[in-house]
Amino acid sequence: MTVFSRTDTSLISNWWWTVDRWLLLALAGVIAFGIVMTFGASPAIAEKLDLEPFHFVKRQLSFLILAMTTMFGISLLPIIWVRRLGVVLFLVCLCLLALTMAIAPEAKGARRWLRIGSFTLQASELLKPAFIVFSAWMFSEVHKNPKFKGWFISIISYLIVMVFLIAQPDFGQAILISLVWAVQFFMAGLPMIWVLGLAGLGMSGVLLAYMFLPHVTSRIDRFIFPGTGDTYQVDTALNAFRSGGLFGRGPGEGAVKKILPDAHTDFIFAVTGEEFGIILCLILICLFAVIVVRCLINLMKETDLFVFLAASGLIILFGLQAFINLGVNLSLLPSKGMTLPFISYGGSSLLSMAIVMGMVLALTKSGVRDNLGNLNSAWRRS
């Protein structure tokens, strides 16, 4: 028995019959696991901060309701409205970044968070999907009209974004956005000489950051030469995986969350390893891989350049962010504060990933070309 009839032309029915349900199922698995880990990891952090035990759980669940509503709403949109949303959100985020630099309080040596009542908003998180969609639009327009300065506009926009992020400073987000943007540029037909030039500029930027920014120098040195500095967080995370073994110590039985800073955010994967074991960690990694690979497979037959560039950029962003977080937890990459999508605590990150996956679901709907008229008319009727 199906939920909706194929003859039903309503907005929700069209969505159900065109959305990639395997992608949706894998995404639901990651989100469900994130809820479980929030219950497991955050009470210990709340107690250390003299908050009631389920303080972070309640906040995360409220964030999750907003994020899931946002993701579902965006996934209903036709392609043209996904593009419009990305462009408008990009302009709004640039204004928010300027506001952040002007009035945001400094925390841990950086200005990244705008306080809105009892909540804090990290504009750079929302900027990521918006900039990717905006760049995809610029690159695709060049192929429609060679005289259009889409590449130039994208480069200038990228430089503006980098100025804001480096000024905060937030080099992790800057590197992540740079990697995704470079991949988009390459897929859009960037000449090889430009590819080599961008690669050289990227390596030069990393080298300059290492030479002149002490906290970047410290992180890279500690990764390459562990004895040169404090590696407490990474060492503790690795000990958590060893303690958990194959099957873990059991839900709520982990000790690492009581002693490891950021156990509910950047190092929540270490908590997962200790409490649920390596096998479940591998299952979680497989879910992330399924989401990325499934989306890329869907795009192999895509003929619309904007859809191809936007959806591939968004899913690469999702996959890279997960890869960086997992790599840091396993001491495969230098330490960097990067949340694990839909798993780590944090409202801005959760909303950002909801926007990312909402757009991906909207752009990868099957038969979207044939059904575009029905989707547009159903959306207008709603």
N, C-alpha and C positions, 0 to 999 in steps of 0.2 A: 504493500500500500504506500503510495507516494504522498508527500506532503502537499504538493501542488500539481494540478493537471497541466499537461502540455498545451492545452487549449486556452489556459488562463493567461491573459496578456497583461496582468497587473505588474507593477514595478517589482514587487517581492518575488513573484513567480518567475519573471524573466531573469532576475538575479539568481534564483535557485538553479535554474536550468542552464545557466551560462557560466557560473562561477566554477573554478577548479575545486571540486570537493575534496580531492586528495590533499591538495595544498592547504585547504581549510582545516582538514582533520589533523595534519601534522602541526599546524599552527596552534590548534586547540590543545594538542598534547603539550606543547611547550608552555602555553599559558597556564594550564592546569598544574604543571610541575612547578611553575613560578609561584603559584598560590601556596602549594605545599611547603616550598622552601622559605617563603616569607613567614609562615607560621613557625617553622623550625628554627630559623636563624635570628629573627628580629627580637624576640622577647629578652634574650640575654643582653642585647645591646641596650634595649629600653631600660632594663634594671640598672645597668652601669650608669645611665644618664639620669637616674632617679625618676623615671617615667613609669606609668602603669604598664604592666607586661605586654599588653597587646596594642600599645600606642601606635607602633609602626604598622602592625597588621591592619588596624582600622583605617589608617591613612592610605595604605597601599590598596586596600579593597575599594576605597572611594575613588582613588586614581584609576583603578582598573575599570570601574563602571563607566567613568568618563571616557577612558581610552577605547573600550570595546564599542561604546556607542559611536565614537568618532570613526573608528575603523569600519564599522558596518555602514555608517552613513556615507563615507567616502567610497566604499566598494560598490555602492549603488550608482555612482555617477557615471555618465557617459564620458568618453575620452576627452572631448573638448572641455568639459567642466573640470576634469582632473588637471588639465593644462592651466586653465584659468585659476584654479585654486592654488597651484604651485606658484604661479607668477605673483598673485596677490599676497600670498603668504611670504614669499621672498622679500617683497618690498616692506611688508610689515616687520619682518624679522630684522631687516637692516635698521629700521627706526628703533626697534627694541635694543639692538646691539649698541647703537649710539646712546640711547638712554641709559643702558647698563654702565657704559664707560663714564657717564656724567654723574649719576646719582647712586649707583649700587655700592653698598659697603664692601670693604676689602675683607676677604676671608681666606686664610691660609696663603697669603701673598698674592691673591688674584681677585679680580672683579668680574664675576661671572653670573651672579644671581640677582634678579630683581625681586624684591619682597612685595607680595600682593596679599595683604591681610596676614593670615597665618601661613600662607604658602610662599614658596620661592620658585621663580621661573628662570630656567636657564635658556635664554633665547637661542644660543648656538645649537641646542639640540633640535629645535624646531626648524632652524635654518637649513639643516642638512637635506631633508627630503625636498624642501622648497627650491634650494639651489640646484639640485640634480634635475628636477623637472624643468626649471627655467633654462638651464644649459642645454638639455635635450631639445627644447623648443628652438633655441638659437641655432644649434647645429643642424637641425632638420630643415629649418627655413632656408639655410644656405643652399641646400640641395634642390629646393624648389625654385629659388631665385639666386643664381650665382653672384649677382650684384649686391645682395643683402649682406651687411657687415655683421653677420651673426657670430663668426669666430671672434672678431674684434670685441663685440659687446660682451661675449662670454669671458674673454680674457680680462677685460677691465673689471667685470663683476667679480671674477675670481680674485683679482688683486685687492679689491675693496674688502672682500670677505676675509682675506688673509691679514690685512691691516688690523681689522677689528679683533680677530682671534689672537694674533700675536701680541696685540696691546693688552689683552686681558691679564696674563697670557694663558693660552690654552693650546699648547703645541700638539696634544693628542688629537683634538678635533681638527686642527689645521692639517696634520698629516693624513688623517682619515679622509677628509674632504678632497685633499690634493690627489690622493691615490685614485679615488672614484672619478674625479673630474678628468684626470689624465687618461684613464681607461675609456671614458666616454669620448674624449677628444680623438683617441686612436681609432675607436670603432666608427667614428663619424668620417673617417678618411683623412686624418691628419698625415701630411707628408712625412716620410721617414726622417728627414733632416730635422723636422720639428720635434719628432719623438725623441731623437738623440739629444736635441737641445734642451727639451723639458727635463729629460732624465739627468742631464748634467746640472741644470739649475737646481733640481731637487736634491741631488747629492751635495751640491755646494751649500745649499741652505742648511742641511743637516750638519755639515762640517762646521759652518759658521756658528750654529747653535751650540754645538759641542765645545767650540773654542771660547765663546764669549758669554755663555749662560751657565752659571754655576750649577743650577739644579739639573739641567740637561746633562752636563758633564758628569755630575755625581751619579745619576741613574745609569748612564751608559758604562761608566767605570765599574760600578757595583755589579753590573750584569756580566761584563767581560772578565773582571778581576774581583770575585766575590769578597776577597779578604781586604779590599781597600775601603770598605764602608759598612754601614748598617744594612744587613739583609734579613732583618728579623721577620718582616712580613712574608717574604717569599719562602724562607726556611720553615716558618710555621705552617704555611700552606702546604708545602711538600710533606711535612710530618703528618698533616691531617690525612692526606691520601694514603700514606703508609699505615696510619692507624686504622683507617677504614677497611683496607684490604679489598677483597673481591665483593663482599656482601654488606659491608658497613657495620657500624656499631648499633644501628637502629635509630629510628626517628626520635629526635630530641635528646639523644644520648651523646652527642658530640661535645668535645671540650674546647675545640679551637675557636668557636664563636664567642667564648667567654674571655679569650685573651687576644684575639686577632682584631686590630682596628679595621673598620670597614667590612666586617664579616657579612653584613647584610646587603652590601652593595658590590664593591669591586671584587671581593674575595668570596662571594657566595658559592662559587663552584667548589672551593676547598671544603666548605661546610657540607656540600652535597657529597663530596668524595668520602668524608669521614663518616657521615651518618647513613648513606645509602650504598656506598661501595663503588668500586671501579666499574662493575657491570652496568649499573644504572647510569653512571656518568657517560659510558659509551653509548647507551641508548639515547641519552639526551643529545650527545654530539651527532648521532645519526639523524635525529629529528631535525636539527639545524641543517644538516647536509641535504636531507630530503626536501626541505623548503627551498633551498638555493637551487639544487639540481632540477627539481620539478619545474620551477619557474623558468630556468634557462632552457629546458627542453621545450616548454610552451612557446618560447620566443624564437626557436629555430626556424619556424615557418612564417614568422612575422614579416609582413611586407611594408608596413607603415614605419618609416624611419623614426618618427617621434616616439611611437609606442616602444619600439625596440630599444632606443637609447634611454628613455625614461625608466622603463621597467627593469632593464638590465642594470642600469646605474643604481636604482633603488635596492635591488636584491643583492648586488655586490656590496653596497653599504651595509646591509643587514648581515651578510656573511662575514665581511671584514671585521665589523665590530665584535661579533661573536668570537672570531678567530683571535683577535687581539686580547680580549678578556681571558679566553682559555689559555692562550700562550703565556700571559703574565702569571696566571695561577699555577701553571706547570713549569715556570722558570724557563720558558722557551723564548721569551721576549723580555726586553727591559721593562721594569715596573712602570706602569702608566694607569692612571685612573680612567677606566673605561668600563661602562656597565655591560652586563650580559643581557641581551635583548629579552624582554618579558620575564626575566628571572630576578634580576637585581631590583632592590628597592629604589624608588625614585619616580616622582610624578612627571618631571620633564622628559626623562628618558622613555618612560612608558608611553606618554602621549606621542613622542616623536616616532617611536617604532610602530605605534598604532596608525599614524599617518602614512608611514612607509608601506606597511603591509596592506592598508586600505587601498592605497594607490596601486600597489602590485595586483591585488585581487581585481580591481576595476580594469586595469590595463590588460590582464591576461584572461579575461572571460572568453570562453570558446564561442565561436559564431558571432562575435561582437560586430563584425562588419555586416553580416546578413540581418542581424537583429537591431542594428543601430537605430533605425527609424522607430521600431517598437519601444526600444529602451528610452529614447528621447521623449517620445510622446507619453509613455507611462510615467516618466520622471516629472514631466510638466503637469500631468493630471494629479500627481500626488501633492 
